[in-house]
Amino acid sequence: MEFYVPTETGEFLAFCGALAALLFGLVGLFAPRSSLKFNGLQLRDGTAEGYAAARSLGGFHAGLALSAVMVAQDWAYLAVGSAFALAAFGRVLSMMSDASFSMKNLALLVAQLVLAALPLAYVFGLV
């Protein structure tokens, strides 16, 4: 099996979105302390369970994105785009309900919307 890099513009954008998701997932998997700090989180009691949860979540994102990169199918890009769209919805919900509006949260929302839009635009034929 050879590694496939798309040549069509729309599929290449979806592929790049999945690669970015893979990168973010790998950071969470291999550098959970940095990932937690970037998101403004800290462990309360210093136990290993918090790092295990951060690594697990990073591994989940990396696994989902890696599967999309490896199979390069519409339904896999749909899964990655839908996951980021729902994550963006959760961030908007938090900004409205939890009074967590900040420039950092707004920037992360924009990043999530872009990572959702790249694969979804390809899947739905917009690019």
Backbone as ProteinMPNN parsed JSONL, in Angstrom:
{"seq_chain_A": "MEFYVPTETGEFLAFCGALAALLFGLVGLFAPRSSLKFNGLQLRDGTAEGYAAARSLGGFHAGLALSAVMVAQDWAYLAVGSAFALAAFGRVLSMMSDASFSMKNLALLVAQLVLAALPLAYVFGLV", "coords_chain_A": {"N_chain_A": [[0.838, -1.172, 0.0], [0.67, 2.112, -0.954], [1.438, 5.478, 0.032], [-0.951, 7.965, -0.323], [-1.212, 11.094, -1.755], [-3.428, 13.6, -2.301], [-4.247, 15.18, -5.441], [-6.215, 16.762, -6.463], [-7.715, 19.903, -5.794], [-9.796, 20.371, -3.819], [-9.906, 17.917, -2.41], [-7.291, 17.865, -1.544], [-7.273, 20.007, 0.259], [-8.991, 18.978, 2.223], [-7.444, 16.824, 3.017], [-5.22, 18.212, 4.069], [-6.476, 19.429, 6.255], [-7.036, 17.149, 7.773], [-4.411, 16.319, 8.261], [-3.533, 18.442, 9.883], [-5.203, 18.04, 12.09], [-4.206, 15.575, 12.87], [-1.62, 16.333, 13.645], [-2.2, 18.025, 15.869], [-3.386, 16.122, 17.518], [-1.222, 14.385, 17.959], [0.466, 16.056, 19.409], [-1.042, 16.316, 21.77], [-0.955, 13.654, 22.544], [1.794, 13.024, 22.92], [2.857, 15.184, 24.309], [1.384, 15.956, 26.764], [1.423, 17.719, 28.958], [2.199, 20.222, 27.908], [0.109, 20.584, 26.116], [-2.119, 20.715, 27.831], [-1.414, 23.008, 29.283], [-1.394, 24.958, 27.257], [-4.11, 25.067, 26.703], [-4.991, 26.25, 28.963], [-5.337, 24.712, 31.227], [-4.804, 22.96, 34.276], [-3.533, 20.365, 36.344], [-5.126, 19.411, 39.286], [-4.378, 17.883, 41.596], [-2.043, 16.667, 40.877], [-1.971, 13.991, 40.08], [-1.542, 11.073, 38.019], [-3.716, 10.479, 36.441], [-4.913, 12.64, 35.13], [-3.044, 13.327, 33.15], [-3.129, 10.97, 31.748], [-5.723, 11.078, 30.732], [-5.489, 13.323, 29.041], [-3.557, 12.387, 27.227], [-4.968, 10.241, 26.157], [-7.137, 11.516, 24.902], [-5.722, 13.023, 23.012], [-4.642, 10.898, 21.553], [-6.989, 9.819, 20.522], [-7.866, 11.884, 18.772], [-5.658, 11.908, 17.037], [-5.767, 9.3, 16.016], [-8.255, 9.257, 14.674], [-7.806, 11.224, 12.713], [-5.557, 10.125, 11.434], [-6.637, 7.831, 10.305], [-8.297, 8.995, 8.393], [-6.399, 10.221, 6.744], [-5.0, 7.997, 5.825], [-6.925, 6.346, 4.476], [-8.206, 8.12, 2.786], [-10.9, 8.756, 1.984], [-14.223, 9.943, 1.274], [-16.1, 9.577, 3.392], [-14.437, 9.297, 5.602], [-13.207, 11.794, 5.745], [-15.515, 13.198, 6.238], [-16.078, 12.347, 8.843], [-13.929, 13.491, 10.289], [-14.339, 16.238, 9.766], [-16.931, 16.567, 10.843], [-16.442, 15.994, 13.532], [-14.78, 18.149, 14.289], [-16.552, 20.238, 13.751], [-18.569, 19.8, 15.649], [-17.025, 20.096, 17.927], [-16.399, 22.801, 17.703], [-18.981, 23.828, 17.976], [-19.451, 23.111, 20.636], [-17.562, 24.784, 21.846], [-18.611, 27.317, 21.215], [-21.028, 27.127, 22.587], [-20.03, 26.968, 25.201], [-18.81, 29.47, 25.378], [-21.025, 31.102, 25.382], [-22.646, 30.113, 27.498], [-20.983, 29.633, 29.724], [-19.609, 31.907, 30.206], [-17.05, 32.214, 29.047], [-15.81, 33.757, 27.161], [-13.089, 34.889, 25.372], [-10.167, 36.268, 23.805], [-8.382, 34.263, 23.171], [-10.018, 31.966, 23.25], [-11.7, 32.671, 21.168], [-9.905, 32.673, 19.009], [-9.204, 29.948, 19.003], [-11.686, 28.908, 18.394], [-12.021, 29.838, 15.768], [-9.931, 28.4, 14.56], [-10.9, 25.771, 14.926], [-13.229, 25.932, 13.385], [-12.153, 26.325, 10.829], [-10.734, 23.923, 10.539], [-12.9, 22.236, 10.509], [-14.278, 23.119, 8.283], [-12.585, 22.648, 6.05], [-12.448, 19.74, 5.413], [-15.24, 19.25, 5.265], [-16.204, 20.973, 3.283], [-15.092, 19.813, 1.029], [-16.296, 17.258, 1.07], [-19.007, 17.87, 0.723], [-18.976, 18.96, -1.763], [-18.314, 21.653, -2.213], [-15.899, 22.733, -2.854]], "CA_chain_A": [[0.0, 0.0, 0.0], [1.466, 3.32, -1.017], [0.842, 6.667, 0.636], [-1.651, 8.737, -1.345], [-1.366, 12.533, -1.543], [-4.38, 14.042, -3.325], [-3.852, 16.244, -6.363], [-7.378, 17.632, -6.64], [-7.649, 20.974, -4.796], [-10.723, 20.154, -2.709], [-9.459, 16.772, -1.618], [-6.03, 18.241, -0.899], [-7.618, 20.826, 1.423], [-9.501, 18.059, 3.239], [-6.263, 16.082, 3.449], [-4.447, 19.116, 4.926], [-7.216, 19.548, 7.501], [-6.811, 15.914, 8.528], [-3.017, 16.349, 8.725], [-3.47, 19.369, 11.008], [-5.825, 17.347, 13.217], [-3.233, 14.562, 13.283], [-0.557, 17.028, 14.36], [-2.721, 18.427, 17.177], [-3.564, 14.912, 18.303], [0.097, 13.885, 18.365], [0.944, 16.928, 20.487], [-1.741, 15.897, 22.98], [-0.53, 12.305, 22.897], [3.186, 12.951, 23.354], [3.198, 16.322, 25.169], [0.129, 16.34, 27.413], [1.63, 18.873, 29.843], [2.159, 21.417, 27.058], [-1.246, 20.689, 25.582], [-2.984, 21.197, 28.91], [-1.025, 24.384, 29.594], [-1.861, 25.808, 26.159], [-5.555, 25.203, 26.844], [-5.293, 26.908, 30.218], [-5.74, 23.721, 32.211], [-3.758, 22.412, 35.123], [-4.009, 19.272, 37.186], [-5.332, 19.888, 40.644], [-3.653, 17.151, 42.629], [-0.805, 16.118, 40.343], [-2.01, 12.556, 39.825], [-1.281, 10.692, 36.628], [-4.956, 10.271, 35.687], [-5.139, 13.793, 34.252], [-2.178, 13.176, 31.981], [-3.647, 9.832, 30.985], [-6.895, 11.557, 29.992], [-5.011, 14.195, 27.969], [-2.93, 11.533, 26.209], [-6.019, 9.458, 25.521], [-7.869, 12.405, 23.998], [-4.822, 13.291, 21.894], [-4.586, 9.684, 20.748], [-8.253, 9.697, 19.796], [-7.813, 12.821, 17.646], [-4.64, 11.449, 16.092], [-6.262, 8.087, 15.361], [-9.311, 9.63, 13.729], [-7.187, 11.93, 11.595], [-4.686, 9.202, 10.712], [-7.473, 6.966, 9.466], [-8.733, 9.786, 7.24], [-5.242, 10.408, 5.873], [-4.612, 6.726, 5.22], [-7.901, 5.8, 3.535], [-8.525, 9.198, 1.843], [-12.255, 8.559, 1.474], [-15.155, 10.996, 1.676], [-16.714, 9.317, 4.698], [-13.436, 9.537, 6.641], [-13.118, 13.251, 5.862], [-16.764, 13.615, 6.877], [-15.931, 12.1, 10.283], [-13.018, 14.498, 10.841], [-15.028, 17.526, 9.7], [-18.037, 16.569, 11.801], [-15.871, 16.058, 14.877], [-14.357, 19.521, 14.547], [-17.741, 21.096, 13.771], [-19.208, 19.647, 16.958], [-16.127, 20.704, 18.915], [-16.616, 24.248, 17.587], [-20.291, 24.087, 18.584], [-19.246, 23.045, 22.084], [-16.844, 25.982, 22.264], [-19.576, 28.42, 21.163], [-21.943, 26.906, 23.704], [-19.31, 27.341, 26.413], [-18.607, 30.914, 25.385], [-22.305, 31.725, 25.709], [-23.212, 29.624, 28.755], [-20.036, 29.609, 30.83], [-18.921, 33.203, 30.242], [-15.636, 31.942, 28.793], [-15.387, 34.491, 25.971], [-11.775, 35.532, 25.422], [-9.54, 36.284, 22.485], [-7.794, 32.942, 22.956], [-11.117, 31.076, 22.894], [-12.163, 33.063, 19.84], [-8.909, 32.176, 18.05], [-9.353, 28.492, 18.931], [-12.938, 28.661, 17.668], [-11.739, 30.033, 14.342], [-9.13, 27.253, 14.125], [-11.785, 24.604, 14.832], [-14.127, 26.12, 12.242], [-11.369, 26.09, 9.613], [-10.469, 22.482, 10.453], [-14.163, 21.592, 10.154], [-14.686, 23.54, 6.943], [-11.76, 22.07, 4.986], [-12.956, 18.454, 4.925], [-16.673, 19.269, 4.948], [-16.39, 21.625, 1.985], [-14.788, 18.821, 0.002], [-17.291, 16.184, 1.097], [-20.283, 18.352, 0.212], [-18.787, 19.449, -3.121], [-18.229, 23.121, -2.28], [-14.601, 23.078, -3.466]], "C_chain_A": [[0.888, 1.241, 0.0], [0.7, 4.496, -0.438], [0.291, 7.557, -0.46], [-1.734, 10.198, -0.921], [-2.267, 13.046, -2.661], [-3.831, 15.165, -4.197], [-4.991, 17.204, -6.641], [-7.426, 18.637, -5.487], [-8.549, 20.712, -3.593], [-10.291, 19.019, -1.805], [-8.146, 17.085, -0.905], [-6.285, 19.107, 0.334], [-8.155, 19.961, 2.563], [-8.356, 17.258, 3.842], [-5.419, 16.932, 4.405], [-5.143, 19.337, 6.263], [-7.022, 18.325, 8.382], [-5.369, 15.846, 9.05], [-2.851, 17.294, 9.923], [-4.08, 18.734, 12.257], [-4.893, 16.265, 13.76], [-2.11, 15.195, 14.091], [-1.012, 17.443, 15.762], [-2.915, 17.218, 18.084], [-2.244, 14.354, 18.8], [0.708, 14.744, 19.465], [0.272, 16.536, 21.796], [-1.286, 14.535, 23.468], [0.867, 12.281, 23.511], [3.634, 14.112, 24.244], [1.948, 16.797, 25.909], [0.274, 17.556, 28.326], [1.531, 20.172, 29.048], [0.762, 21.648, 26.5], [-2.21, 21.227, 26.629], [-2.685, 22.654, 29.232], [-1.518, 25.348, 28.522], [-3.358, 26.063, 26.275], [-5.969, 25.829, 28.169], [-5.753, 25.96, 31.311], [-4.546, 23.29, 33.038], [-4.356, 21.327, 35.993], [-4.051, 19.733, 38.625], [-4.433, 19.183, 41.647], [-2.397, 16.46, 42.112], [-0.804, 14.619, 40.097], [-1.864, 12.283, 38.333], [-2.556, 10.538, 35.803], [-5.249, 11.422, 34.724], [-4.295, 13.722, 32.994], [-2.643, 12.011, 31.114], [-4.854, 10.251, 30.155], [-6.471, 12.44, 28.82], [-4.359, 13.383, 26.85], [-3.973, 10.735, 25.435], [-6.803, 10.302, 24.517], [-7.012, 12.759, 22.782], [-4.702, 12.091, 20.968], [-5.847, 9.471, 19.939], [-8.258, 10.62, 18.58], [-6.817, 12.358, 16.589], [-5.117, 10.214, 15.33], [-7.335, 8.374, 14.329], [-8.708, 10.293, 12.494], [-6.293, 11.012, 10.767], [-5.501, 8.269, 9.813], [-7.959, 7.719, 8.232], [-7.593, 9.981, 6.247], [-4.906, 9.111, 5.134], [-5.632, 6.206, 4.201], [-8.335, 6.808, 2.48], [-9.879, 8.984, 1.168], [-13.162, 9.666, 2.014], [-15.699, 10.788, 3.081], [-15.728, 9.533, 5.836], [-13.236, 11.037, 6.842], [-14.375, 13.812, 6.513], [-16.679, 13.434, 8.39], [-15.044, 13.159, 10.926], [-13.703, 15.871, 10.858], [-16.167, 17.634, 10.693], [-17.528, 16.678, 13.234], [-15.439, 17.486, 15.213], [-15.54, 20.488, 14.557], [-18.446, 20.999, 15.116], [-18.334, 20.199, 18.08], [-16.279, 22.224, 18.892], [-17.96, 24.64, 18.197], [-20.183, 24.065, 20.102], [-18.528, 24.275, 22.608], [-17.77, 27.195, 22.246], [-20.549, 28.316, 22.331], [-21.291, 27.315, 25.025], [-19.111, 28.848, 26.503], [-19.89, 31.647, 25.77], [-22.785, 31.353, 27.107], [-22.284, 29.768, 29.951], [-19.261, 30.905, 30.98], [-17.419, 33.023, 30.032], [-15.138, 32.659, 27.544], [-14.052, 35.168, 26.23], [-11.203, 35.499, 24.018], [-8.914, 34.927, 22.163], [-8.877, 31.943, 22.549], [-11.66, 31.4, 21.508], [-11.204, 32.564, 18.762], [-9.002, 30.659, 17.896], [-10.645, 28.104, 18.214], [-12.722, 28.803, 16.165], [-10.925, 28.858, 13.797], [-10.0, 26.008, 13.974], [-12.731, 24.728, 13.644], [-13.399, 25.886, 10.917], [-11.114, 24.6, 9.444], [-11.749, 21.688, 10.185], [-14.519, 21.882, 8.7], [-13.881, 22.866, 5.838], [-12.277, 20.711, 4.524], [-14.428, 18.485, 4.543], [-16.96, 19.937, 3.609], [-16.095, 20.661, 0.845], [-15.882, 17.76, -0.082], [-18.611, 16.628, 0.459], [-20.15, 19.047, -1.14], [-18.71, 20.947, -3.259], [-16.905, 23.596, -2.848], [-14.174, 21.982, -4.41]], "O_chain_A": [[1.754, 1.393, 0.861], [-0.53, 4.506, -0.421], [0.993, 7.869, -1.421], [-2.264, 10.509, 0.145], [-1.918, 12.942, -3.837], [-3.046, 15.995, -3.738], [-4.752, 18.351, -7.019], [-7.204, 18.268, -4.334], [-8.095, 20.824, -2.454], [-10.308, 19.144, -0.58], [-7.918, 16.62, 0.212], [-5.595, 18.964, 1.343], [-7.818, 20.18, 3.727], [-8.315, 17.044, 5.054], [-4.955, 16.436, 5.432], [-4.481, 19.423, 7.297], [-6.861, 18.447, 9.597], [-5.136, 15.368, 10.159], [-2.118, 16.986, 10.863], [-3.539, 18.871, 13.354], [-4.806, 16.066, 14.972], [-1.696, 14.648, 15.113], [-0.287, 17.235, 16.734], [-2.639, 17.286, 19.282], [-2.153, 13.897, 19.94], [1.389, 14.23, 20.351], [0.938, 16.434, 22.826], [-1.236, 14.288, 24.673], [1.097, 11.597, 24.508], [4.69, 14.029, 24.871], [1.5, 17.925, 25.7], [-0.664, 18.343, 28.453], [0.856, 21.112, 29.469], [0.295, 22.785, 26.424], [-3.025, 22.102, 26.337], [-3.604, 23.448, 29.433], [-2.005, 26.433, 28.838], [-3.824, 27.163, 25.975], [-7.159, 25.928, 28.467], [-6.479, 26.362, 32.221], [-3.415, 23.261, 32.552], [-5.538, 21.365, 36.335], [-3.118, 20.369, 39.116], [-3.79, 19.839, 42.467], [-1.751, 15.729, 42.863], [0.261, 14.028, 39.923], [-2.046, 13.173, 37.503], [-2.482, 10.473, 34.576], [-5.772, 11.204, 33.632], [-4.772, 14.021, 31.9], [-2.557, 12.069, 29.887], [-4.997, 9.83, 29.007], [-7.026, 12.326, 27.727], [-4.58, 13.654, 25.67], [-3.875, 10.574, 24.219], [-7.096, 9.847, 23.411], [-7.509, 12.794, 21.656], [-4.665, 12.241, 19.746], [-5.792, 8.999, 18.804], [-8.612, 10.195, 17.48], [-7.1, 12.409, 15.392], [-4.89, 10.103, 14.125], [-7.327, 7.804, 13.239], [-9.064, 9.957, 11.365], [-6.271, 11.106, 9.54], [-5.092, 7.962, 8.694], [-8.027, 7.148, 7.144], [-7.807, 9.913, 5.036], [-4.568, 9.136, 3.95], [-5.239, 5.676, 3.162], [-8.782, 6.42, 1.401], [-9.99, 9.026, -0.058], [-12.901, 10.244, 3.069], [-15.751, 11.729, 3.873], [-16.136, 9.916, 6.933], [-13.109, 11.502, 7.975], [-14.308, 14.791, 7.256], [-17.16, 14.284, 9.14], [-15.372, 13.673, 11.995], [-13.645, 16.58, 11.863], [-16.351, 18.679, 11.317], [-18.121, 17.379, 14.054], [-15.711, 17.973, 16.311], [-15.524, 21.465, 15.306], [-18.874, 22.015, 15.664], [-18.849, 20.712, 19.073], [-16.288, 22.863, 19.944], [-18.063, 25.67, 18.862], [-20.765, 24.913, 20.778], [-18.844, 24.763, 23.694], [-17.724, 28.019, 23.16], [-20.853, 29.315, 22.985], [-21.934, 27.938, 25.87], [-19.23, 29.432, 27.58], [-19.839, 32.696, 26.412], [-23.285, 32.215, 27.83], [-22.743, 29.998, 31.07], [-18.348, 30.989, 31.802], [-16.612, 33.611, 30.752], [-14.161, 32.231, 26.93], [-13.903, 35.926, 27.188], [-11.702, 34.785, 23.148], [-8.92, 34.496, 21.01], [-8.685, 31.163, 21.616], [-12.036, 30.498, 20.759], [-11.642, 32.085, 17.717], [-8.892, 30.14, 16.785], [-10.692, 27.094, 17.511], [-13.193, 27.975, 15.385], [-11.196, 28.373, 12.698], [-9.856, 25.269, 13.0], [-13.006, 23.738, 12.967], [-13.969, 25.312, 9.989], [-11.256, 24.064, 8.346], [-11.676, 20.569, 9.679], [-14.999, 21.008, 7.979], [-14.437, 22.542, 4.789], [-12.527, 20.541, 3.331], [-14.828, 17.814, 3.592], [-17.858, 19.513, 2.882], [-16.767, 20.687, -0.186], [-16.337, 17.409, -1.171], [-19.252, 15.857, -0.256], [-21.107, 19.658, -1.615], [-19.014, 21.476, -4.328], [-16.794, 24.743, -3.279], [-13.112, 22.076, -5.026]]}, "name": "protein", "num_of_chains": 1, "seq": "MEFYVPTETGEFLAFCGALAALLFGLVGLFAPRSSLKFNGLQLRDGTAEGYAAARSLGGFHAGLALSAVMVAQDWAYLAVGSAFALAAFGRVLSMMSDASFSMKNLALLVAQLVLAALPLAYVFGLV"}
